[in-house]
């Protein structure tokens, strides 16, 4: 039996300036809410001191040579023993972790963060806004759901459910692939309001030109 309730997966590529603070915030949030969780840093062979900082903060580290957000998140999920996983990019505000956890406990298999709920108008670069909203609108139109954001960087999953999908995407299109397969199986997606950390960009070292187009293509043709 797993010792913890959830795994918090933090994707990392040369993030030594932020990783220790992110781990600390995740640990503090879990402690305050009485949730037993394990922090896993999914590292894409960082060339800086990210791994050292993560180990010093007590996090587990999973290294993956294959480049891409999807590849390292999948590797971290495979190493997890917990029933639930919550993926949090380093630019996210981890205060929403308990809300994701409660939604999973209540039976949700897929939980996504949305920065646009409740009439919010986050200050985002145009490319990030297009990336997040266009894919959400296409998925909503195709599957009859009501998604507003697919690029928040914060997602919760029932691990066994997701690993059963035999995911192939190596980049950020993995999230769109998960959503397509889940919705095709008549699954539902729970949205949780989240906020991006002030003063940070939604871009990370995993982003590549064409990600938006790939996500739209995945949404249309999966």
Secondary structure by P-SEA (a helix, b strand, c coil): cccccbbbbbbbccccccaaaaaaaaaaaaaaaccbbbbbbbccccccaaaaaaaaabbbbbbbccccaaaaaaaaaaaccccbbbbbcccccccaaaaaaaaaaacccbbbbbcccccccccccaaaaaaccaaaaaaaaacccccccccccccccaaaaaaaccccccccaaaaaaaaaaaaacbbbbbbbbbccccccccccccccaaaaaaaaaaccc
